[in-house]
Amino acid sequence: MDRVTSPATRWSWVEVNLAALRRNTSAFRRRLGRGVQMMCVIKADAYGHGAVPCAKTMHAAGASQFAVATVSEGVALREAGIEWPVLVLSEPPVDCVGTLVEHDLMPAVYTADFALALGEAAAARGRVARYHLAVDTGMTRIGVRRQDAVELRRTIDFHRGLECAGTFTHFATADTLDDWDFALQLNRFREVVAALRGAGLDTGLVHCDNTPGTVLHPECHFDMCRVGVGLYGLHPADATRPMIDLEPVMSVRGRVVRVIYPNVGDGVGYGLTYRVPKKNIQVATVPIGYADGLARELSNNMDVLVGGARCRQVGNICMDQFMFAVDVNSARAYRPSRPVEYGDVVTVIGEDGDERIGADEMASLRNTINYEVVCDFGMRLEKIYT
């Protein structure tokens, strides 16, 4: 582990295993039938993993389209040379319609005013703007109300600057087996698609399955599946674990920048929430803090890995650093084989020897989901691709 490459300017980083990402993408691709496309969700900088390198790896493994959350995320992909179809998953402010057309980004559409403005911007440039119709089937977040979908399409379809490239909804409970609300949303979506087609309207690619839906509900793969968190080796629910093998893609590591043997009774960190209980305790500092995604609420309540052993984090996590303690006289299972030294690699998320700390473990300690954990670590830490 000490041979790990680390940034020269700050001893903390995120490792992204592109080979694992490729294998995860291929595993999802194999679940889809012939003719079913895969849209990979790379919003929030690919859940903290780096959107551009991830998009290239996913495309090589079978992805045909991509999805982001914001117009700026889509523009960044285009400026990096990503030319494949990109969907913006919600309807952005009307002021950015020119940017959408200029960069060939497909927005979600669910209001007539936005759609017509988009069509005008496209026609003025001699282009046709493709969009996906978003339908609210029960999550009550975005989308046209299901009973208004046909009317909206009839209102905007006259415009020569518009083309419907897709119709989609999003499930609130796709991660739950035999769920009544999921079945209700699916039935509503099918009814909307049937109504649109019955009115002679082209639906484009029909899609509704997210990561858990892709695994648990193959009956509604339709024309395309939108796969997100599973690509990064994270399960969205316990129900998916026995059904698909995924490899974690992200590791978070740092190096020890200071190590001392404090006096008995010395406090550690803001508020001195940890005090050294006895002799022969090492306290080491690592340059990763809550501004890097290591939540302050984990203070005095998490482990890190050093030399293949778990060590306890101590003191309040700071904005830019945290500290951990090593009892050099403790049982081998709870300390490295030798005292900690300056420059030793410390693993916050990932494997070291036979030990592993995953995003799920950290999410449980924070009472949140693994999605948030990996997104947080993408904020400031430099990424190293392996």
Residue, then its C-alpha position, 0 to 999 in steps of 0.5 A: m500500500d505504501r507504493v500507492t501513487s499520490p498527488a504531489t501537492r496534497w496527500s489526499w486523493v480519490e482513486v477511481n478503478l476504471a476497469a471495475l467501472r467497465r466490468n460493472t457497465s458490461a454487467f448491466r449491459r448484459r441484462l438488457g435485451r437486444g435493441v434495448q439501449m443503456m443510458c448511463v447517469i453521470k450527473a454530479d460529476a459521475y457521482g463524484h467519480g469524474a464524468v468525462p473519464c467515466a463516460k468514455t469507459m462506459h461507452a466502450a462497455g456498451a452505453s449509448q446515451f448519457a444523463v446529467a442533472t444540469v445544463s453546465e454538466g452537459v456543456a462540460l461534456r461537450e467541451a471535453g469532446i463527448e459527442w454521444p446523446v446527453l439528456v438533462l434530467s429536468e427542465p432547466p430555466v428558459d433562459c438557457v434554451g440557446t445553450l441547449v441548442e448550441h451544445d446539442l443537449m436534450p432537456a426534459v420537457y414538461t411545460a409548453d412555455f419552455a418547449l416553445a422557447l426551445g423550439e424558437a431557439a432551434a429554428a432561429r439557428g436552423r436546427v431541430a431541438r430534441y427533447h424527452l417528455a418527462v411524465d409525473t406518474g406519482m413521485t411528485r417531483i418533475g414532469v407533466r401530470r399524466q392526464d395532461a401529457v397528450e394535451l401538452r404534446r398537441t400544444i407544442d408538436f406543431h413547432r418545426g424546431l422540436e422533436c420528441a426523442g423520448t418519453f420517461t418517468h421516474f420510480a419512487t420505489a423501484d428498489t422495493l419488491d412487490d410494491w404497490d406504489f411501483a405497480l401503480q406508477l408503472n401502470r400509469f406510465r403505460e397508460v400515458v404511453a398508450a394514450l400518446r401513441g393512440a393520439g398519433l404522437d411519436t413517443g421516441l425512446v420509452h424509458c423508466d427503469n433506474t438502477p434497481g428497476t433495471v435489475l429487479h423489473p426487467e418487464c419494464h426495460f422498454d426501449m432504454c434503461r437509465v442506470g446510475v449508482g450501480l455502475y459505480g459498484l454500489h447497490p441501491a437496495d439489499a434486494t439487488r445484491p444477490m442478483i448482480d455482482l458489482e465491484p466498488v469503483m471508488s477508494v479514498r486515501g491519504r497519507v499521514v502528515r504528522v504523528i506523535y505520542p501525546n501525553v496522557g490526558d492530552g486532548v485532540g481536535y476542536g472541543l477536545t472531544y477525545r483525550v489520550p487515555k494512556k501511554n503508548i498511544q499514537v495520534a496521526t493526522v491525515p489531510i482529509g476533512y469535511a470540506d473533502g466529503l468526510a462528514r463531521e458527524l462521523s467524528n469519534n465514530m469511524d474507523v480507517l485502515v492502516g497497514g491492513a488494520r482498523c484504527r479508530q478516528v479520534g477528535n472532531i473531524c476538521m475542515d481539512q484534516f482528521m486524526f486517528a489513534v493507534d494503541v501500539n500495545s493493543a491486539r494485532a487486529y486493531r493496529p498495524s504491524r509496526p508503529v505508524e510513520y510519516g507518509d503511511v497510506v491511510t484508507v478511508i474508503g476501500e481495501d487494505g489487506d484483508e480489511r475493507i471499509g465501503a461506502d455502505e458502512m460509512a452511509s450507515l454511520r451517517n444514517t444516509i445512503n451510499y449515493e451521498v457518500v461517494c458524491d461528497f468525496g468528489m467535491r475537492l479531492e484530486k482523482i487518480y484513475t487506475 
